Every structure is written in structure tokens, then in C-alpha cells.
Amino acid sequence: IDFDLILENIKDLNSLVREGISQIEHTPRGARLRRPEPLPFTLYQNGIVVGNGAFRPYQHPATQQCLQDIMDGYFPSELQPRYPDGV
């Protein structure tokens, strides 16, 4: 696992989010712009934790797919169902 590439790509993806459009949050008196909440992504020597999820070892196929998406320069595809408007 190329940790340097993963960290570099995560920084690039984070910069894309910062440059993106804020989300519209509806309030009782109208609406306001709101930045999306960050999603923690923790790398360990033997696995990862995404958000408040469970620890996932690197050998797990879903973990490998998640890391491959990041190494390819994309947001992890597993996040699309939970965050259809982006994260």
C-alpha cells in the first residue's frame, strides 16, 4: 500500500471539496449556505476506519476497493449511496 500516494490524493480530493459549492440548508425563515461536514478517514498500520464505521483490515475486499478508488484519484465509490450530493 502506497501511503504517500493515498495521503497525496486525499489532500487533492479535500482541496476539490473546499473549492466546491456549499450546500443549501433550509431553515424556518428561508435558507442558508452550509459547508458539508468532513468525513474522518483514519489509516492504521493494518487497516482503515471511514467515518464512525468499524475498523476494516486491508485484506478486506471493500477496503481494497476504497483505497484503489483513492489511489486512482476518485472519492470512494462506497460513499455514493450515503452521500449522493458529495462529501
Backbone as CSV, one residue per row, in Angstrom:
resi,resn,N_x,N_y,N_z,CA_x,CA_y,CA_z,C_x,C_y,C_z
1,ILE,0.859,-1.178,0.000,0.000,0.000,0.000,0.898,1.230,0.000
2,ASP,0.637,2.114,-0.939,1.421,3.338,-1.072,0.760,4.443,-0.246
3,PHE,1.160,4.539,1.028,0.552,5.513,1.929,0.781,6.946,1.456
4,ASP,1.955,7.214,0.883,2.231,8.569,0.399,1.255,8.966,-0.708
5,LEU,0.990,8.051,-1.638,0.042,8.327,-2.720,-1.369,8.524,-2.174
6,ILE,-1.759,7.689,-1.227,-3.091,7.819,-0.622,-3.234,9.186,0.048
7,LEU,-2.244,9.578,0.845,-2.315,10.869,1.538,-2.303,12.034,0.557
8,GLU,-1.494,11.943,-0.495,-1.454,12.995,-1.503,-2.798,13.125,-2.218
9,ASN,-3.398,11.997,-2.570,-4.691,12.027,-3.265,-5.811,12.507,-2.352
10,ILE,-5.747,12.159,-1.074,-6.753,12.661,-0.129,-6.642,14.180,-0.017
11,LYS,-5.417,14.708,0.021,-5.242,16.171,0.060,-5.826,16.805,-1.192
12,ASP,-5.580,16.195,-2.348,-6.133,16.727,-3.597,-7.659,16.695,-3.589
13,LEU,-8.228,15.590,-3.116,-9.690,15.481,-3.060,-10.265,16.496,-2.078
14,ASN,-9.591,16.697,-0.950,-10.046,17.696,0.023,-10.025,19.091,-0.576
15,SER,-9.012,19.387,-1.375,-8.955,20.722,-1.982,-10.095,20.911,-2.981
16,LEU,-10.501,19.842,-3.659,-11.655,19.935,-4.559,-12.922,20.263,-3.794
17,VAL,-13.083,19.663,-2.633,-14.276,19.904,-1.820,-14.286,21.343,-1.328
18,ARG,-13.141,21.861,-0.909,-13.069,23.240,-0.416,-13.421,24.236,-1.510
19,GLU,-13.078,23.892,-2.764,-13.372,24.790,-3.874,-14.807,24.646,-4.354
20,GLY,-15.489,23.605,-3.907,-16.832,23.321,-4.400,-17.878,24.259,-3.838
21,ILE,-19.078,24.065,-4.295,-20.203,24.889,-3.881,-20.721,24.397,-2.540
22,SER,-21.053,25.331,-1.673,-21.655,24.974,-0.394,-23.054,24.416,-0.631
23,GLN,-23.531,23.658,0.330,-24.864,23.082,0.234,-25.894,24.068,0.771
24,ILE,-27.107,23.958,0.253,-28.200,24.801,0.733,-28.888,24.081,1.883
25,GLU,-28.995,24.780,2.996,-29.676,24.247,4.170,-30.947,25.063,4.387
26,HIS,-32.090,24.401,4.359,-33.361,25.094,4.548,-33.588,25.335,6.034
27,THR,-34.022,26.543,6.355,-34.294,26.936,7.730,-35.745,27.391,7.819
28,PRO,-36.290,27.567,9.022,-37.676,28.024,9.153,-37.928,29.381,8.488
29,ARG,-36.888,30.222,8.405,-37.061,31.550,7.814,-36.487,31.653,6.403
30,GLY,-36.129,30.563,5.799,-35.570,30.629,4.442,-34.524,29.541,4.235
31,ALA,-33.336,29.971,3.847,-32.256,29.029,3.597,-30.925,29.729,3.820
32,ARG,-29.880,28.925,3.995,-28.532,29.467,4.130,-27.548,28.481,3.521
33,LEU,-26.380,28.988,3.189,-25.340,28.123,2.650,-24.579,27.468,3.795
34,ARG,-24.260,26.200,3.597,-23.562,25.443,4.635,-22.522,24.571,3.953
35,ARG,-21.362,24.514,4.537,-20.324,23.610,4.042,-20.622,22.212,4.551
36,PRO,-20.360,21.195,3.726,-20.582,19.815,4.174,-19.667,19.460,5.347
37,GLU,-20.162,18.615,6.220,-19.357,18.138,7.349,-18.245,17.234,6.832
38,PRO,-17.049,17.332,7.398,-15.962,16.446,6.963,-16.228,15.000,7.384
39,LEU,-15.674,14.090,6.619,-15.785,12.664,6.919,-14.404,12.164,7.315
40,PRO,-14.205,11.814,8.595,-12.887,11.334,9.013,-12.503,10.043,8.290
41,PHE,-11.240,9.964,7.928,-10.688,8.785,7.265,-9.369,8.505,7.963
42,THR,-9.297,7.402,8.701,-8.124,7.104,9.510,-7.391,5.894,8.966
43,LEU,-6.100,6.080,8.704,-5.238,4.995,8.237,-4.460,4.430,9.417
44,TYR,-4.472,3.122,9.542,-3.681,2.436,10.552,-2.686,1.519,9.847
45,GLN,-1.789,0.964,10.605,-0.785,0.068,10.039,-1.427,-1.157,9.391
46,ASN,-2.559,-1.595,9.937,-3.175,-2.829,9.449,-4.603,-2.661,8.931
47,GLY,-5.074,-1.404,8.759,-6.427,-1.214,8.250,-6.859,0.238,8.290
48,ILE,-8.152,0.470,8.034,-8.706,1.830,7.990,-10.016,1.898,8.768
49,VAL,-10.394,3.132,9.076,-11.724,3.429,9.616,-12.245,4.614,8.814
50,VAL,-13.441,4.478,8.250,-14.076,5.547,7.487,-15.245,6.067,8.309
51,GLY,-15.214,7.367,8.608,-16.268,7.961,9.422,-16.283,7.340,10.806
52,ASN,-17.476,7.037,11.275,-17.630,6.378,12.573,-17.819,4.878,12.404
53,GLY,-17.411,4.354,11.247,-17.589,2.948,10.951,-16.630,2.057,11.711
54,ALA,-16.748,0.788,11.434,-15.912,-0.217,12.078,-14.521,-0.252,11.447
55,PHE,-13.582,-0.777,12.187,-12.235,-0.997,11.673,-12.301,-2.003,10.541
56,ARG,-11.585,-1.739,9.452,-11.582,-2.628,8.297,-10.142,-2.973,7.938
57,PRO,-9.775,-4.237,8.004,-8.405,-4.615,7.648,-8.153,-4.426,6.151
58,TYR,-6.888,-4.222,5.804,-6.525,-4.008,4.403,-6.850,-5.201,3.515
59,GLN,-6.931,-6.381,4.079,-7.212,-7.573,3.290,-8.665,-7.664,2.845
60,HIS,-9.551,-6.903,3.459,-10.974,-6.968,3.137,-11.197,-6.374,1.739
61,PRO,-11.981,-7.053,0.874,-12.198,-6.555,-0.496,-12.770,-5.136,-0.566
62,ALA,-13.687,-4.793,0.337,-14.272,-3.442,0.318,-13.216,-2.390,0.672
63,THR,-12.307,-2.730,1.564,-11.221,-1.820,1.919,-10.287,-1.634,0.735
64,GLN,-9.968,-2.722,0.060,-9.097,-2.640,-1.107,-9.722,-1.775,-2.200
65,GLN,-11.034,-1.904,-2.407,-11.721,-1.090,-3.417,-11.713,0.380,-3.024
66,CYS,-11.946,0.653,-1.755,-11.941,2.022,-1.253,-10.576,2.665,-1.495
67,LEU,-9.512,1.972,-1.138,-8.169,2.502,-1.312,-7.804,2.634,-2.789
68,GLN,-8.261,1.695,-3.607,-7.978,1.778,-5.039,-8.648,3.004,-5.649
69,ASP,-9.877,3.279,-5.233,-10.570,4.482,-5.710,-9.749,5.730,-5.374
70,ILE,-9.257,5.805,-4.145,-8.474,6.959,-3.711,-7.160,7.029,-4.485
71,MET,-6.487,5.889,-4.650,-5.223,5.876,-5.381,-5.422,6.261,-6.848
72,ASP,-6.613,5.996,-7.388,-6.926,6.390,-8.762,-7.354,7.852,-8.855
73,GLY,-7.461,8.539,-7.692,-7.813,9.956,-7.684,-9.292,10.245,-7.573
74,TYR,-10.072,9.267,-7.128,-11.524,9.431,-7.007,-11.961,9.320,-5.555
75,PHE,-13.121,9.923,-5.262,-13.743,9.682,-3.970,-14.176,8.219,-3.941
76,PRO,-14.105,7.551,-2.788,-14.505,6.146,-2.725,-15.952,5.943,-3.185
77,SER,-16.138,5.007,-4.096,-17.474,4.751,-4.656,-18.448,4.273,-3.588
78,GLU,-17.952,3.699,-2.515,-18.842,3.216,-1.448,-19.581,4.350,-0.752
79,LEU,-19.109,5.581,-0.919,-19.744,6.720,-0.264,-20.929,7.273,-1.047
80,GLN,-21.067,6.912,-2.303,-22.131,7.471,-3.135,-23.537,7.223,-2.591
81,PRO,-23.880,6.015,-2.129,-25.238,5.827,-1.603,-25.539,6.690,-0.371
82,ARG,-24.541,6.872,0.513,-24.755,7.653,1.737,-24.651,9.158,1.498
83,TYR,-23.870,9.550,0.501,-23.632,10.954,0.211,-23.844,11.217,-1.281
84,PRO,-25.078,11.145,-1.769,-25.312,11.317,-3.210,-24.956,12.715,-3.717
85,ASP,-24.932,13.717,-2.839,-24.592,15.072,-3.244,-23.123,15.402,-2.998
86,GLY,-22.339,14.396,-2.601,-20.919,14.597,-2.331,-20.626,14.650,-0.853
87,VAL,-19.336,14.496,-0.535,-18.908,14.515,0.850,-17.645,15.348,0.966
